[in-house]
Amino acid sequence: MANGGQGSAGNVIAAVCSFFIPGLGQLVQGRLLLAVIMFVAASLLWLIWLGWIIHLWSILDAALWKPR
């Protein structure tokens, strides 16, 4: 999926995806490793009620990402 950078439709869609499942937005953007890291970290941290930190980071990262 082509992204035009911060604020683009692609990044908004990715941020919405990450809102529902941490890391899904990064996966939509083609960043597989970071997607897996965010999903696993959020899943593990939700066990001790800190997963929301990774969850929010995932949303912001997807929204603010600029392709090289």
Secondary structure, DSSP 8 states (H G I E B T S, - for coil): ----STTSHHHHHHHHHHHHSTTHHHHHTT-HHHHHHHHHHHHHHHTTT-HHHHHHHHHHHHHH----
